[in-house]
Amino acid sequence: MPNIISPSAFQKKLQNLLQSGKIKQKTTELILRDEGQEAKKIKENEFEFGLLPDYSKIGEYINEPYAMKKHLMNPLAGMYQVDLSLTGATNRSLFIKKRASGFIFDANTTQWEVNLKRYPKGVDSINQKAFNKIQAKRDAPILAKFINEQLQIQ
C-alpha cells in the first residue's frame, strides 16, 4: 500500500531533498559516468565529420598535401576540413569532465592539448541538443527513481 502524504508534507520533503544537494550530486554522477558512452560517441562523430558542437566546421588544413592525405583517410569531413581523427588515440581517451560552468570533454593525450590551443573555442564542448536527449532518455528515469527512493514514494 502506497504511503499517502499531504501536498504540503510532500513539498517539504522535496524542498529538503533539493537543498541537500543529493539530486545535483546524482545528476553529476550520471553525466560523468556516461553509461553506454553515448556522449562520447556523439563527440567522436562530430570529429569524424569535422564539426564543432554547434555544427560549424572545426577549420581547414592549409597544407594541401596533408589535406589530401587526410581526405583520403576520412572523406566524411570534406576536402581541406579538419576532422581531429588521425590515429584515434584522442577519441579513445575522451571522457567527460566537470567544470564550474558545466561539463566538457577532456582527453589524456598531448595531442588533445595541442588541439585545444590550435582550434576554435568549443572544440571540447558538449552538443547541448544531443546532451539533452541523452539526459531525457537515459538519465531522467534513473533520477526519477532516485528521487522516489529518497522521498520514500512507491
N, C-alpha and C positions, 0 to 999 in steps of 0.2 A: 504494500500500500504506500503510495507516494506521501512524502512529507508536505503538508499544506501549511503555508505561512502567509501572513498578510502582505499586501504590496509594500507597506512601509517597512516591515521586517526584512523583506527581500531587498529593498532598496538599500537598507542599512548594511546588510551583509555584502551586497555588491560594492558599495562605496568603500567598505573596509578592505575588500579584496583588491580593488583598484589602487587604493592608497598603499597597500603593502608592497607593490611593485612586482608581485608574483606573475601577473599577466604579461608585463613587459619583459620580464626575465624569461618566461616560457616562450614568448614570441621570438626573442633574440636567439634562444637556443635552437628553435625550429629553423630559423633562417640560416644560422651558421652551419647547422648540420647538413643542410641542402640534401635531404633524403632523396635518393634517386638521381642526384646530381643534375636536376632539371635546369637550374640557373646556370650552372657551369656549361651545360650543353648548348644553351642559348648563346652564351658568350663565345664559345668555340665556333658556333655557326656564324655569328657576327664577324669574327675574324676571318673565317673562310671566305666570306663574301666581301671582305674589306670594308665593313661598316662599323660606325660608332653606334652607341645605343639609340641615338635619335635618327638613325638610318642614313645619316650623311656619310660620305666616303672618308676613310681614315686619312688618305693622302695619295700622292703619286710618287712613283720612283723617277728620279732624274736620270739615272744611268740607264741608257737604252738597252745595252746587252743584258744587264741584270733584270730589267723589266721584262724582257723577252723570255729569259730563263724562268722567272717566277710565273709568268703567264702560262708557259708550258707545264709547269708543275701544278698550277691551280688556275684554270681559266675562269672559275666562278667569280673571282673578284673583278675581272676585266683587265684589259691591257693597261699597263703602267700603274695599276691600282695596288696600293699597299694592302697586304692581307694578314700580316702578323702570324703566318703559319709556315715556317720554314722546316724546322726539324720536328716540331710538335712538342718539344720539351716544355715550353711555356704553357701550352694548353694542358698538358698532363699535370702540371704542378699548380694550376689555378685553384684558388679557394676564396671563399667569401670572408671578408674581414669587417669588423665593426669599427666605425669611426664616430665621432661625436655627432656629425651631421647625417649619419645613416650608415649604409653598407656599400662597400666597394669590392672589387676583385683585387687580389694580390697573387703573387707567384714567387716561388723560391728559386728564381733564376736571375743571373746577372743581366740576361737579355731583357727581362721584364723592366728592370730599372732603366736600361737604355731606351726602351720603347716609351716609357712614361715621360722621359725627357725629350724625346725626338718627335713624338706625335701629339696630336691635339689633346687638350684637356678633355677628360671624359672617357678616354680610352679604357680606363679602369672602372667606369661606372656600370651600373646595372640598368638594363632597359626597364623602365618603370611599368609599362603596359604588360610586358611578359612577367615581370615580378608580381604584379597584382593578380594575374591569372594563376600563377603558382600558389600564391597565398590563399586565394579563394578556393582553389581545387584541393590542395594538399594540406595546408596549414590550418585553415579555418575549422574544419571538422575536429581536428586534434585539439585545437584551442577551445572549442565549444565543449568538448568532453572534459577537458581540464577545468574549465570554469564550473561546469556542473558538479564535478567531483569536489572542488574547493568549497562550493556553496552547499554541498550535500543535497543536491537536487537529483531526483531519479529521472 
